[in-house]
Amino acid sequence: MTQEEIKRHRVESVLKEIIPEALSTLDDARINALLVTDVVCSKGRSDAKVYLEPSYLSEDEQNEALKQLRKVSGYIQSHCKQTEGWFKAPRMTFEFDHQLEKISHIETLFKKIGGQKDES
């Protein structure tokens, strides 16, 4: 692992801790309870993609939450800069992480397949 990759992973792990703190300070209940599942920074650490847990939100609520997050992304950036003493924080884009739903669906399919083999 190169020195640049180590720095990027360090920034990602720090952002995973700081972003929920910043979200919890907001007044919007849809946003301040969101869980950050992962943060992936670009190679130069100038952009970061933040993945959020969508479990309790409907599709419409997810879209509204993403709109609100786009509006407050500047605040979250400045919160990260102040908290860590950084000169510059990555620009953040937010997405809901549907991996857990996919994994759950795949596990259900494997259980069905396993049940069919037992019956044979």
Buried (B, 14 or more C-beta within 10 A) or exposed (E): EEEEEEEBEEBBEBBBEBBBEBBEEBEBEBBEBBEBBBBEBEEEBEEBBBBBBBEEBEEEEBEBBBEBBEEBBEEBBEBBBEBEEEEEBBEBEBBBBEEEEEEEEEEEEEEEEEEEEEEE
